[in-house]
């Protein structure tokens, strides 16, 4: 296996296992090996682009160590938003920069080399594209600006205690609420990362059979899925973490951290 590929596999496995930072020496070795392979193929335009990215990082990222203070991270976020680079791979119409995959790779490579964390990757990398692909215009207006400006953070509720990530064994259900225009979700999600910073959870749930016949499956703006729903369809719901009935219990991983919850 190529050197950079081996380090990448190690990084993915380590990160998935402990949910923490990959050892800096290994990460920098990965960056160096991958940079040497890529830079030989970059055009002059992309080389200029990389230089601009590195200069931006030198100007705005002045934090030493792996744990920046909240004020320091906020200043970095403000610089990204002001430059229009907080969600650079999103389309311009959604507030992004419309970067190509190669430009995005160069940016992330420069950030990794400088020790800049890829902050809020759930909202930026998962929830935002999900909304852009499936959400209604009203949902996009409600959620995308907060993700773009780092004002709202997200986590994902998929795994369950008895089933892990096997969606065929999912037991969390959703049914139209009787007294409101919303939905009632019932169930437990586990190993949910980043709940301490999150404001919303993207929650997967089975739509109860009686809910499938309800117009809200198609029209309710709290449902992020679209299209026709077969029996026992899996719906995707945006749930505020401070909503009535939502309870969080911290989970301790083997490294002693409590960045996950149930």
ROZAZA-273005 format. One record per residue (C-alpha): residue number from 1; residue in one letter; x, y, z. Coordinates in Angstrom, 1 decimal. Layout:
   pos   code       px       py       pz
   NUM      a        X        Y        Z
...
This chain:
   pos   code       px       py       pz
     1      x      0.0      0.0      0.0
     2      x      1.2      3.5     -0.8
     3      x      2.6      5.4      2.2
     4      x      0.0      8.1      2.2
     5      x     -2.8      5.6      1.7
     6      x     -1.7      3.5      4.7
     7      x     -1.6      6.6      7.0
     8      x     -5.0      7.6      5.7
     9      x     -6.5      4.3      6.6
    10      x     -4.9      4.5     10.0
    11      x     -6.3      8.0     10.5
    12      x     -9.8      6.9      9.6
    13      x     -9.7      3.8     11.8
    14      x     -8.3      5.7     14.8
    15      x    -10.8      8.5     14.4
    16      x    -13.7      6.2     14.1
    17      x    -12.6      4.2     17.1
    18      x    -11.9      6.9     19.7
    19      x    -13.6      9.9     18.1
    20      x    -10.5     12.0     18.9
    21      x     -7.5     13.6     17.2
    22      x     -5.2     11.5     15.2
    23      x     -1.6     11.8     16.4
    24      x      0.0     14.9     15.0
    25      x      3.2     13.2     13.7
    26      x      1.2     10.6     11.8
    27      x     -1.1     13.3     10.3
    28      x      1.7     15.5      9.2
    29      x      3.5     12.5      7.7
    30      x      0.2     11.8      5.7
    31      x      0.0     15.5      4.6
    32      x      3.7     15.5      3.5
    33      x      3.4     12.3      1.5
    34      x      0.1     13.3     -0.1
    35      x      1.4     16.9     -0.9
    36      x      4.4     15.5     -2.7
    37      x      2.2     13.3     -4.9
    38      x     -0.3     16.1     -5.7
    39      x      1.8     19.2     -6.1
    40      x      3.5     17.8     -9.2
    41      x      0.1     17.7    -11.0
    42      x     -1.2     21.2    -10.0
    43      x     -1.7     23.8    -12.6
    44      x     -0.3     27.3    -12.2
    45      x     -3.8     28.6    -11.3
    46      x     -4.2     26.0     -8.6
    47      x     -0.7     26.7     -7.3
    48      x     -1.7     30.4     -7.0
    49      x     -4.9     29.3     -5.3
    50      x     -3.0     27.2     -2.7
    51      x     -0.7     30.2     -2.0
    52      x     -3.7     32.4     -1.3
    53      x     -5.1     29.8      1.1
    54      x     -1.9     29.4      3.0
    55      x     -1.6     33.2      3.3
    56      x     -5.1     33.4      4.6
    57      x     -4.4     30.8      7.2
    58      x     -1.2     32.5      8.3
    59      x     -3.1     35.8      8.7
    60      x     -6.1     34.5     10.6
    61      x     -5.1     31.3     12.4
    62      x     -2.7     32.2     15.2
    63      x     -3.5     29.5     17.6
    64      x     -0.9     27.2     19.1
    65      x     -2.0     23.7     20.3
    66      x     -5.0     21.5     19.7
    67      x     -7.5     23.1     22.0
    68      x     -8.2     26.7     21.0
    69      x    -10.2     28.9     23.4
    70      x    -13.8     29.7     22.4
    71      x    -12.9     33.3     21.6
    72      x    -10.1     32.2     19.4
    73      x    -12.2     29.8     17.4
    74      x    -15.0     32.4     17.1
    75      x    -12.5     34.8     15.5
    76      x    -11.5     32.2     13.0
    77      x    -15.1     31.4     12.1
    78      x    -15.8     35.1     11.6
    79      x    -12.8     35.4      9.3
    80      x    -14.1     32.4      7.3
    81      x    -17.6     33.8      7.1
    82      x    -16.3     37.3      6.0
    83      x    -14.2     35.7      3.3
    84      x    -17.1     33.5      2.1
    85      x    -15.2     30.3      2.8
    86      x    -17.1     28.8      5.8
    87      x    -18.8     26.4      3.4
    88      x    -16.6     26.7      0.3
    89      x    -17.9     23.6     -1.5
    90      x    -21.5     24.6     -1.3
    91      x    -23.0     26.3     -4.4
    92      x    -22.8     30.0     -4.6
    93      x    -26.6     30.3     -4.5
    94      x    -26.5     28.7     -1.0
    95      x    -23.8     31.0      0.3
    96      x    -20.8     28.8     -0.7
    97      x    -17.8     29.6     -2.8
    98      x    -18.5     26.9     -5.5
    99      x    -15.0     25.4     -5.2
   100      x    -14.1     22.4     -7.2
   101      x    -13.2     19.1     -5.4
   102      x     -9.5     19.9     -6.2
   103      x     -9.7     23.3     -4.6
   104      x    -11.5     21.9     -1.6
   105      x     -8.7     19.3     -1.2
   106      x     -6.0     22.0     -1.4
   107      x     -7.9     24.1      1.3
   108      x     -8.2     21.1      3.6
   109      x     -4.6     20.1      3.1
   110      x     -3.5     23.6      4.0
   111      x     -5.7     23.6      7.1
   112      x     -4.4     20.3      8.2
   113      x     -0.8     21.3      7.7
   114      x     -1.4     24.4      9.9
   115      x     -3.3     22.4     12.6
   116      x     -6.6     24.1     11.8
   117      x     -9.5     21.8     12.9
   118      x    -12.2     20.9     10.4
   119      x    -14.8     22.4     12.7
   120      x    -18.5     21.4     12.6
   121      x    -18.0     18.9      9.9
   122      x    -21.5     17.4     10.6
   123      x    -23.4     20.6      9.7
   124      x    -21.2     21.7      6.9
   125      x    -20.4     18.3      5.3
   126      x    -23.6     16.2      6.0
   127      x    -26.6     18.3      7.0
   128      x    -26.0     21.1      4.6
   129      x    -25.7     18.9      1.5
   130      x    -28.7     16.9      2.7
   131      x    -30.8     20.0      2.9
   132      x    -29.6     21.2     -0.4
   133      x    -30.6     17.9     -2.0
   134      x    -33.9     17.1     -0.3
   135      x    -35.2     20.0      1.7
   136      x    -38.0     22.4      0.7
   137      x    -37.0     26.1      0.0
   138      x    -38.5     27.1      3.4
   139      x    -36.4     24.5      5.2
   140      x    -33.3     25.7      3.4
   141      x    -34.0     29.3      4.4
   142      x    -34.5     28.2      8.0
   143      x    -31.4     26.0      8.4
   144      x    -28.7     26.8      5.9
   145      x    -27.8     30.4      7.1
   146      x    -27.1     29.1     10.6
   147      x    -24.9     26.3      9.4
   148      x    -23.0     28.7      7.1
   149      x    -22.3     31.2      9.9
   150      x    -21.6     28.5     12.6
   151      x    -24.6     29.9     14.6
   152      x    -26.3     26.5     14.7
   153      x    -24.6     23.2     15.3
   154      x    -25.8     19.7     14.5
   155      x    -25.4     16.1     15.6
   156      x    -26.8     12.9     14.0
   157      x    -29.1     10.4     15.7
   158      x    -28.8      7.1     13.8
   159      x    -27.4      4.3     15.9
   160      x    -29.6      2.6     18.5
   161      x    -28.6      0.6     21.6
   162      x    -29.8     -2.8     20.4
   163      x    -29.1     -2.4     16.7
   164      x    -26.1     -0.2     16.2
   165      x    -26.3      1.3     12.7
   166      x    -28.5     -1.4     11.3
   167      x    -31.4      0.5     10.0
   168      x    -33.5     -2.6      9.5
   169      x    -33.6     -3.1     13.2
   170      x    -34.4      0.6     14.0
   171      x    -37.1      1.0     16.7
   172      x    -37.4      4.8     16.9
   173      x    -40.8      5.8     15.5
   174      x    -42.4      9.0     14.3
   175      x    -46.1      9.8     14.2
   176      x    -48.1     12.9     13.6
   177      x    -48.7     14.7     16.9
   178      x    -52.4     14.8     17.9
   179      x    -52.4     18.3     19.4
   180      x    -49.9     20.2     17.1
   181      x    -48.9     20.3     13.5
   182      x    -45.6     18.6     14.4
   183      x    -44.5     15.1     14.9
   184      x    -44.0     12.9     18.0
   185      x    -40.8     10.8     18.0
   186      x    -40.3      7.9     20.4
   187      x    -37.1      6.0     20.9
   188      x    -33.4      6.1     21.9
   189      x    -30.3      7.0     19.9
   190      x    -26.8      6.2     21.2
   191      x    -23.2      7.1     20.4
   192      x    -24.3     10.6     19.3
   193      x    -21.2     12.8     18.9
   194      x    -20.8     16.5     19.6
   195      x    -24.1     16.9     21.5
   196      x    -22.4     19.4     23.9
   197      x    -22.1     22.0     21.1
   198      x    -25.1     21.0     19.0
   199      x    -28.4     22.8     18.9
   200      x    -30.2     20.3     16.6
   201      x    -30.2     16.6     16.0
   202      x    -30.8     15.1     12.6
   203      x    -32.8     12.1     13.8
   204      x    -33.7      9.0     11.8
   205      x    -37.0      7.4     12.6
   206      x    -39.6      4.9     11.2
   207      x    -42.8      6.7     10.2
   208      x    -45.7      4.8     11.7
   209      x    -48.1      3.2      9.4
   210      x    -50.9      5.7     10.3
   211      x    -48.6      8.6      9.5
   212      x    -47.9      7.4      6.0
   213      x    -51.4      8.4      5.0
   214      x    -51.1     11.8      6.5
   215      x    -50.4     14.8      4.3
   216      x    -47.7     15.9      6.6
   217      x    -45.4     13.1      5.3
   218      x    -45.3     15.1      2.1
   219      x    -45.9     18.7      3.2
   220      x    -44.7     19.2      6.8
   221      x    -41.6     21.4      6.8
   222      x    -40.1     19.5      9.7
   223      x    -39.5     16.4      7.6
   224      x    -36.3     16.6      5.6
   225      x    -37.0     13.5      3.4
   226      x    -39.0     13.9      0.2
   227      x    -40.8     11.7     -2.3
   228      x    -43.3      8.9     -1.8
   229      x    -43.0      6.8      1.4
   230      x    -43.4      3.1      1.4
   231      x    -44.7      1.2      4.4
   232      x    -42.4      1.7      7.5
   233      x    -40.5      4.4      5.7
   234      x    -37.5      5.9      7.4
   235      x    -37.9      9.7      7.8
   236      x    -35.3     12.2      8.6
   237      x    -36.3     14.8     11.2
   238      x    -34.8     18.0     12.5
   239      x    -35.2     18.1     16.3
   240      x    -34.1     20.9     18.6
   241      x    -32.1     19.4     21.5
   242      x    -34.0     21.6     23.9
   243      x    -37.4     20.3     22.8
   244      x    -39.7     18.8     25.5
   245      x    -39.0     15.2     26.0
   246      x    -35.4     15.2     24.8
   247      x    -33.0     13.8     27.4
   248      x    -29.2     13.5     27.1
   249      x    -27.0     11.1     29.0
   250      x    -23.2     11.5     28.5
   251      x    -21.3      8.4     27.4
   252      x    -17.7      7.8     28.4
   253      x    -15.4      6.4     25.7
   254      x    -12.3      4.3     26.6
   255      x    -10.0      7.3     26.5
   256      x    -12.1      8.9     29.3
   257      x    -13.7     11.7     27.2
   258      x    -17.4     12.4     27.1
   259      x    -17.9     13.8     23.7
   260      x    -20.7     11.3     22.9
   261      x    -24.2     10.9     24.5
   262      x    -27.3      8.8     24.4
